Amino acid sequence: MSYFELSIKIINLFVRFNSSHGFPVEVDSDTSIFQLKEVVAKRQGVPADQLHVIFAGKELRNDLTLQSCDLPQQSIVHIVQNPQKKDEEVETESKNVSGILTSSGGEAESLTRVDLNTNLLPSHSAGLAVILDTVDDGSSPLSGNSGAANYNRFYVFCKSFCQAVKPGKLRVRCKTCKQGTLTLARGPSCWEDVLIPNRIAGICQSRNCSGDVAEFYFKCGAHPTSDSETSVALNLITTNSRCISCITCTDVRSPVLVFQCIHRHVICLDCFHLYCVTMLNNRQFIHDPDLGYSLPCVAGCPDSLIKELHHFRILGEEQYNRYQCYGAEECVLQMGGVLCPTPGCGAGLLPETEVRKIVCEPSNGMGCGFVFCRECKEEYHEGECLTLFETQGATAQEGYGVDEHAALQARWEEASKETIKRTTKPCPKCHVPVEKDGGCMHMKCPRPQCRFEWCWNCSLEWNRTCMGDHWFD
């Protein structure tokens, strides 16, 4: 066995014991949670059966392996030693939320697999978060590595190290003690659960802490991070799992930005960057009294302003700095002022109304000394403005436009409806939508109160005729 083959089976974890000191642990990926407890118990001199392993809001069961728990390299795992009374509370809580704390396959449902952007729930879902399959079949044209697991459903702007949009990791901690020792009462099912405070409860396993409210936050998934390193979630950016074409260039790319309009139009990040720069150059950002300056859907849909302004970080440092100055510049222009036309300056000036010769006076680190004409913004001159004369009669500068046909194709929700129509049928008995993902025509209603067995092809109760004529398609 080569060194590479051996190294991929080793997981380096950072264990935080009882929310205090931490230490690194190197274990095999096939190590069970109970074996990890034994390693920590031996080091700390405590009984292994009194320890609880908590990661991403879930208490991990003894029979699970580290690999099955989605523990990436350099993960921070909390291990606490709790009295028996709290053990019983956790056990009761687990029973009350059966199907949420653990999946139907017996593995802990990780926050790394939660998809907050989809409306499609699998037949085994408890009606909350969609838990993605553990293996990607590589059939998607957007998959980077065929057959590799792909859990990237969150994106963040990493401002501390990467200075770019990167895949993110959703994490949870106790709102009271700020430790990652809280076990969730239920998983998040939508962005509101994550972004709005106090939506989801839990039980903090830390000693001397009675916290019962979950606090979600995000980390950059591109590099190891400390407890204090958090990143801003870009909730409009998602993996293009539905292979929808960009509203502008019509290419199918991933990730994409999905506008909050009624049609949920999709745009690739390169085109979104161009859209923002174009609107910035044309000074067509829209002012909202609550948000500040933002942009609507590229198709001009109503009520579609981007609410999380960190999405404009996609512009890059130089253009984002321009965007941050946009509000101040607009204020100057509305007061009858002018902006210095020198590239890299753009100082706001408030000269007298009748003054034509403008001097960008250097003062307090601002101003470049350029002397220009107020009317044509060229270097100051006497007489009529030649540049202004040449452009008379020209059409006004147009905003960013999109093709109407492309706008019809680039709808996130329409793709969802088509997928539902193609892959689901109502149960003939209780009419609950049932999804068919391959396999034979023998269907069983996932609703516990129904469990009706029927034929996908003829929508009748499963019988010998179905078995003989069209058991398989």
Secondary structure, 3 states (H helix, E strand, C coil): CCHHHHHCCEEEEEEEECCCCEEEEEEECCCEHHHHHHHHHHHHCCCHHHEEEEECCEECCCCCECHHHCCCCCEEEEEEECCHHHHHHHHHHHHHCCCCCECCCCCECCHHHEECCCCCCCCCCCCCCEECCCCCCCCCCCCCCCCCCCCCCCEEEECCCCCEEEEEEEEEEECCCCCCCEEECCCCCCHHHHHCCCCCEEEECCCCCCCCEEEEEEEECCCCCCCCCCEEECCCEECCCCCCCCCCCCCCCCCEEECCCCCCEEEEHHHHHHHHHHHHHCCCCEEECCCEEECCCCCCCCCCCCCCHHHHHHHCHHHHHHHHHHHHHHHHHHCCCEECCCCCCCCEECCCCCCCEEECCCECCECCCCEEECCCCCECCCCCCHHHHHCCCCCCCCCCCCCHHHHHHCEHHHHHHHHHHHHEEECCCCCCEEECCCCCCEEECCCCCCCCEEECCCCCECCHHHHHHHCCC
